[in-house]
Amino acid sequence: MSGLKGVDVHVINPLLDDRWNELVDRHPCASAFHRRGWLQALARAYNYEPLALTTTPVNEPLRNGVVFCWVSSWITGRRLVSLPFADHCDPLLGQLDEMGAFVDWLQAECERREYRYAELRPRMQNALPGVQPYQSYWLHDLDLSPTIERLFVKLHKDSIQRKIRRAEKERVACDTGRSAQHLDEFYRLLLKTKRRHRLFPQSRAWFQSLLDGLGDQIEIRLAKRDHIAVAAMLILREGSSVIYKYGCSDEKYHQLGGMPFLFWRLIEESKAAGATAIDLGRSDLDQRGLITFKDRFGTSRKPLHYYRCGDANRSQRANPLKTRVMRQLIPLLPDLALTAGGRWLYRHMG
């Protein structure tokens, strides 16, 4: 397929084309979200179809690539997303000026096929020529280059340091793994947390697909006291970086400090293993509680902008996960109905 300005844009299948793996292995902007395991999980759990754009001719090593998933829904429309459920996904470019050819191709493709939009979620700023951000977040990162002593000092004394010491005093332990039991405990706590926040949970099949696809790049970390899991997190690893992706807890045991304890153990172990940073993910600009919580670990934050090609004159559709009726209904639903609702709704969200 051809883009504008005489530059050819080719569409490849990153699940079948081994050149994609080679590009991800060597590109400095690649993250766990670019990995084939994440793409396979999206295909298995939600039937999204991955594709990647490149200006590299067939049978040559990839010089660049921008990965997407096709999402087709009668609720949210037909669109391209890079990437569903990923906080960010940088275009893997050889040179910054290559992005213009991809933007031109996306604009033309959205018009030709009547897609609502093509969405990109780059960490890099000013990466999309001629396209304005449509939504912004904070992205939180923790630099692990200071000494472990200095990292502890940077933690908020009352909200974090005190709770870590409380957890240690209460003999809370960290249990790390990828077994079915780890997933069961994690998902039990996730249901409690989503219900508490009046949100539908992702399907258990989504997390199982991630565990199956990402291997030792993913792990579940449980905070346990007396063999009872009181808090949990799911993290991803890519090179020298760690991504905190999901966290959950049992409100009944919050006084034990399970979540601050898990974060501190993650910091200690990541630092010892040679990691240089922990990515604590995005926060909505109005999520003051979440922003404050992440700030208290000594993180820095920078703007994260999402961009859309092709939808300048198209109306936005309401997010069915955030309607008032849904939020009022969620606490009343039994677990089976809650998980069924989440399985159905997330298929349409991307």
C-alpha positions as CSV (number, residue, x, y, z in Angstrom):
1,M,0.0,0.0,0.0
2,S,1.2,3.5,-0.7
3,G,1.2,6.5,1.6
4,L,1.4,10.1,0.4
5,K,4.5,12.0,-0.7
6,G,5.6,8.9,-2.8
7,V,6.5,6.8,0.3
8,D,5.3,3.2,0.3
9,V,3.7,2.0,3.5
10,H,3.5,-1.8,3.9
11,V,1.2,-3.7,6.2
12,I,2.6,-6.8,7.9
13,N,1.3,-9.3,10.5
14,P,3.6,-9.0,13.6
15,L,2.4,-12.4,14.8
16,L,3.8,-14.1,11.7
17,D,6.6,-11.9,10.5
18,D,9.7,-12.6,12.4
19,R,11.2,-9.3,11.4
20,W,8.9,-7.7,14.0
21,N,10.5,-9.6,16.8
22,E,14.0,-8.5,15.5
23,L,12.9,-4.9,15.5
24,V,11.5,-5.0,19.0
25,D,14.7,-6.7,20.3
26,R,17.0,-4.0,19.1
27,H,14.9,-0.8,19.2
28,P,15.5,1.5,22.2
29,C,11.9,2.7,22.4
30,A,10.4,-0.9,22.5
31,S,8.5,-1.9,25.6
32,A,6.7,-5.0,26.8
33,F,3.6,-3.7,25.0
34,H,5.3,-4.2,21.6
35,R,6.0,-7.9,22.3
36,R,4.3,-10.7,20.4
37,G,3.0,-12.0,23.7
38,W,1.0,-8.8,24.4
39,L,-0.3,-8.9,20.8
40,Q,-1.2,-12.6,21.1
41,A,-3.1,-11.9,24.3
42,L,-5.2,-9.2,22.6
43,A,-6.0,-11.6,19.8
44,R,-6.9,-14.5,22.1
45,A,-8.9,-12.6,24.7
46,Y,-10.6,-10.0,22.6
47,N,-10.3,-11.1,19.0
48,Y,-8.4,-8.0,18.0
49,E,-6.4,-8.3,14.8
50,P,-2.8,-7.0,15.2
51,L,-1.0,-5.4,12.3
52,A,2.1,-3.2,11.8
53,L,3.0,-0.5,9.3
54,T,6.5,-0.1,7.9
55,T,8.2,1.7,5.0
56,T,10.7,-1.2,4.7
57,P,10.3,-3.3,1.6
58,V,9.4,-7.0,1.8
59,N,12.4,-9.3,2.6
60,E,14.5,-6.6,4.1
61,P,15.2,-6.2,7.9
62,L,12.7,-3.8,9.3
63,R,14.0,-0.2,9.7
64,N,10.8,1.0,11.4
65,G,7.3,-0.1,12.4
66,V,4.1,1.2,14.0
67,V,1.9,-1.5,15.6
68,F,-1.9,-1.4,15.8
69,C,-4.9,-3.6,16.4
70,W,-8.1,-3.5,14.4
71,V,-11.0,-3.0,16.8
72,S,-14.5,-3.4,15.4
73,S,-17.5,-2.7,17.7
74,W,-21.1,-1.7,17.3
75,I,-20.7,0.4,20.5
76,T,-17.4,2.2,19.8
77,G,-17.1,1.8,16.0
78,R,-14.4,0.5,13.7
79,R,-10.9,1.9,14.4
80,L,-7.2,1.3,14.7
81,V,-5.6,1.5,18.2
82,S,-1.9,1.4,19.1
83,L,-2.3,-0.4,21.4
84,P,-5.4,-1.6,23.3
85,F,-5.0,-1.6,27.1
86,A,-1.4,-0.3,26.8
87,D,-0.7,2.9,28.6
88,H,1.7,3.9,25.8
89,C,3.1,2.5,22.6
90,D,5.9,4.3,20.9
91,P,6.3,4.2,17.1
92,L,9.5,2.3,16.4
93,L,11.2,4.7,14.0
94,G,14.6,4.9,12.4
95,Q,14.3,8.7,12.1
96,L,11.7,11.0,13.6
97,D,10.7,12.4,10.1
98,E,9.5,9.0,9.1
99,M,6.3,9.5,11.1
100,G,4.9,11.8,8.5
101,A,4.4,9.0,6.0
102,F,2.5,6.9,8.6
103,V,0.3,9.8,9.6
104,D,-0.6,10.4,5.9
105,W,-1.4,6.8,5.4
106,L,-3.6,6.6,8.5
107,Q,-5.5,9.8,7.5
108,A,-6.1,8.4,4.0
109,E,-7.0,4.9,5.3
110,C,-9.6,6.2,7.9
111,E,-11.3,8.2,5.1
112,R,-11.1,5.4,2.5
113,R,-12.5,2.7,4.9
114,E,-14.6,5.0,7.0
115,Y,-12.9,4.1,10.3
116,R,-13.8,6.4,13.2
117,Y,-10.1,7.1,13.9
118,A,-6.6,5.7,14.2
119,E,-5.3,6.3,17.8
120,L,-1.6,6.5,18.8
121,R,-0.2,6.5,22.3
122,P,3.4,7.6,22.0
123,R,5.6,8.6,25.0
124,M,7.7,10.8,22.7
125,Q,6.5,14.3,22.4
126,N,5.8,16.2,19.1
127,A,6.0,12.9,17.3
128,L,2.9,13.3,15.0
129,P,3.2,16.1,12.5
130,G,-0.1,17.9,11.8
131,V,-2.0,16.0,14.5
132,Q,-3.1,17.6,17.7
133,P,-3.5,15.6,21.0
134,Y,-7.1,14.7,21.8
135,Q,-6.5,13.5,25.4
136,S,-3.7,13.9,28.0
137,Y,-2.6,12.0,31.1
138,W,0.3,12.0,33.5
139,L,2.9,9.3,33.0
140,H,4.8,8.3,36.2
141,D,8.3,7.0,36.3
142,L,10.7,6.1,39.1
143,D,14.4,6.5,38.4
144,L,16.3,3.7,40.1
145,S,19.8,5.2,39.7
146,P,20.0,6.6,43.3
147,T,21.2,4.3,46.0
148,I,18.6,2.1,47.7
149,E,19.0,4.1,50.8
150,R,18.3,7.3,48.9
151,L,15.3,5.7,47.2
152,F,13.8,4.8,50.6
153,V,14.4,8.4,51.9
154,K,12.4,9.7,48.9
155,L,9.3,7.7,50.0
156,H,6.6,9.7,51.8
157,K,7.4,9.2,55.5
158,D,3.8,8.7,56.8
159,S,1.9,7.2,53.8
160,I,4.7,4.9,52.5
161,Q,7.7,4.5,54.9
162,R,5.5,3.9,57.9
163,K,3.3,1.4,56.1
164,I,6.3,-0.5,54.9
165,R,7.6,-0.8,58.4
166,R,4.1,-1.9,59.6
167,A,4.0,-4.6,57.0
168,E,7.4,-5.9,58.0
169,K,6.4,-5.9,61.6
170,E,3.3,-7.8,60.8
171,R,5.4,-10.4,58.9
172,V,3.8,-9.7,55.5
173,A,5.7,-11.6,52.9
174,C,6.0,-11.3,49.1
175,D,5.1,-14.3,47.0
176,T,6.0,-14.0,43.4
177,G,5.0,-16.4,40.5
178,R,2.9,-17.2,37.5
179,S,1.0,-20.3,38.7
180,A,-2.8,-20.8,38.5
181,Q,-2.9,-20.2,42.3
182,H,-1.1,-16.9,41.9
183,L,-3.6,-15.9,39.2
184,D,-6.6,-17.0,41.3
185,E,-5.4,-14.9,44.3
186,F,-4.7,-11.9,42.0
187,Y,-8.1,-12.1,40.4
188,R,-10.0,-12.5,43.6
189,L,-8.4,-9.3,44.9
190,L,-9.0,-7.6,41.5
191,L,-12.7,-8.3,41.8
192,K,-12.8,-6.7,45.2
193,T,-10.9,-3.6,44.0
194,K,-13.0,-3.1,40.9
195,R,-16.2,-3.5,42.9
196,R,-14.9,-1.0,45.4
197,H,-14.2,1.5,42.6
198,R,-17.4,0.8,40.8
199,L,-15.7,-0.5,37.7
200,F,-16.0,-3.7,35.7
201,P,-13.0,-6.1,35.8
202,Q,-11.1,-7.4,32.9
203,S,-11.7,-11.0,32.1
204,R,-9.7,-13.7,33.8
205,A,-8.9,-15.0,30.3
206,W,-7.1,-11.7,29.5
207,F,-4.7,-12.2,32.4
208,Q,-4.2,-15.9,31.6
209,S,-3.4,-15.0,28.0
210,L,-0.8,-12.5,29.2
211,L,0.8,-15.2,31.4
212,D,0.8,-17.7,28.5
213,G,2.2,-15.2,26.0
214,L,4.8,-13.2,27.9
215,G,6.5,-16.0,29.9
216,D,9.2,-14.7,32.3
217,Q,8.5,-11.1,31.2
218,I,5.4,-11.1,33.4
219,E,4.9,-11.9,37.1
220,I,2.3,-11.7,39.8
221,R,3.4,-10.4,43.2
222,L,1.3,-11.2,46.2
223,A,1.5,-9.6,49.7
224,K,0.6,-12.4,52.2
225,R,0.1,-12.6,55.9
226,D,-0.6,-16.0,57.4
227,H,-1.0,-17.4,53.9
228,I,-3.8,-14.9,53.1
229,A,-3.2,-12.6,50.1
230,V,-4.0,-9.0,51.1
231,A,-2.7,-7.1,48.1
232,A,-1.3,-8.0,44.6
233,M,0.2,-6.5,41.5
234,L,1.0,-7.6,38.0
235,I,4.2,-6.3,36.4
236,L,5.9,-6.6,33.0
237,R,9.6,-6.6,32.4
238,E,11.4,-5.4,29.2
239,G,15.2,-5.0,29.2
240,S,16.2,-2.6,32.0
241,S,12.7,-1.3,32.6
242,V,9.8,-2.6,34.7
243,I,6.2,-1.7,34.1
244,Y,3.6,-1.8,37.0
245,K,0.4,-2.6,35.1
246,Y,-2.3,-3.7,37.5
247,G,-2.7,-3.5,41.3
248,C,-5.4,-4.6,43.7
249,S,-6.0,-5.2,47.4
250,D,-8.5,-6.3,50.1
251,E,-9.7,-3.1,51.8
252,K,-10.2,-5.2,55.0
253,Y,-6.4,-5.5,55.4
254,H,-5.3,-2.0,54.3
255,Q,-3.9,-1.3,57.7
256,L,-1.2,-3.9,57.1
257,G,0.3,-1.8,54.3
258,G,0.3,-4.5,51.7
259,M,0.5,-2.4,48.6
260,P,3.3,0.0,49.8
261,F,5.2,-3.1,50.9
262,L,4.8,-4.7,47.4
263,F,6.1,-1.5,45.8
264,W,9.1,-1.3,48.0
265,R,10.0,-5.0,47.4
266,L,9.6,-4.4,43.7
267,I,12.0,-1.4,44.0
268,E,14.5,-3.3,46.0
269,E,14.5,-6.4,43.7
270,S,14.4,-4.4,40.5
271,K,17.4,-2.2,41.6
272,A,19.3,-5.4,42.6
273,A,18.6,-7.0,39.2
274,G,20.0,-4.0,37.3
275,A,16.8,-2.3,36.3
276,T,17.1,1.4,35.7
277,A,13.5,2.5,36.0
278,I,10.0,1.5,37.0
279,D,7.1,2.7,34.9
280,L,4.1,3.3,37.2
281,G,1.7,3.9,34.3
282,R,-0.7,6.7,33.5
283,S,-3.1,8.7,35.6
284,D,-6.1,10.7,34.4
285,L,-5.4,14.4,35.0
286,D,-8.3,14.6,37.5
287,Q,-7.4,11.4,39.4
288,R,-5.9,13.4,42.3
289,G,-5.8,10.5,44.7
290,L,-4.0,8.2,42.3
291,I,-1.5,10.9,41.3
292,T,-0.7,11.7,44.9
293,F,-0.2,8.0,45.7
294,K,2.3,7.6,42.8
295,D,4.0,10.8,43.7
296,R,4.7,9.6,47.2
297,F,7.0,6.9,45.9
298,G,9.4,9.6,44.6
299,T,8.3,9.3,41.0
300,S,8.6,12.0,38.4
301,R,5.7,12.7,36.0
302,K,5.5,14.0,32.5
303,P,2.6,14.6,30.1
304,L,1.4,11.7,28.0
305,H,-0.7,12.6,25.0
306,Y,-2.9,10.4,22.9
307,Y,-3.5,11.4,19.2
308,R,-6.2,10.5,16.8
309,C,-6.0,10.6,13.0
310,G,-9.2,10.8,11.0
311,D,-11.9,11.8,13.6
312,A,-11.7,15.6,13.6
313,N,-15.3,15.9,12.6
314,R,-16.7,12.8,14.2
315,S,-18.6,12.9,17.5
316,Q,-17.3,11.1,20.6
317,R,-19.2,8.2,21.9
318,A,-19.8,7.7,25.6
319,N,-17.6,5.2,27.4
320,P,-20.1,2.5,28.6
321,L,-17.8,1.6,31.4
322,K,-18.2,5.1,33.0
323,T,-21.9,5.8,32.8
324,R,-23.8,6.7,36.0
325,V,-26.1,3.7,35.6
326,M,-23.2,1.3,35.3
327,R,-21.4,2.7,38.4
328,Q,-24.6,2.4,40.4
329,L,-25.2,-1.1,39.3
330,I,-21.7,-2.6,39.8
331,P,-21.8,-2.9,43.6
332,L,-25.0,-4.9,43.4
333,L,-23.9,-7.5,41.0
334,P,-22.7,-11.0,42.0
335,D,-19.2,-12.0,40.9
336,L,-20.4,-14.1,37.9
337,A,-22.4,-11.2,36.6
338,L,-19.6,-8.7,37.3
339,T,-17.0,-10.8,35.4
340,A,-19.5,-11.5,32.5
341,G,-20.2,-7.8,32.2
342,G,-16.5,-6.9,32.1
343,R,-15.8,-9.7,29.6
344,W,-18.4,-8.2,27.2
345,L,-17.7,-4.5,27.7
346,Y,-13.9,-4.7,27.4
347,R,-14.3,-6.4,24.1
348,H,-15.7,-3.1,22.8
349,M,-13.3,-0.7,24.5
350,G,-9.7,-1.2,23.3
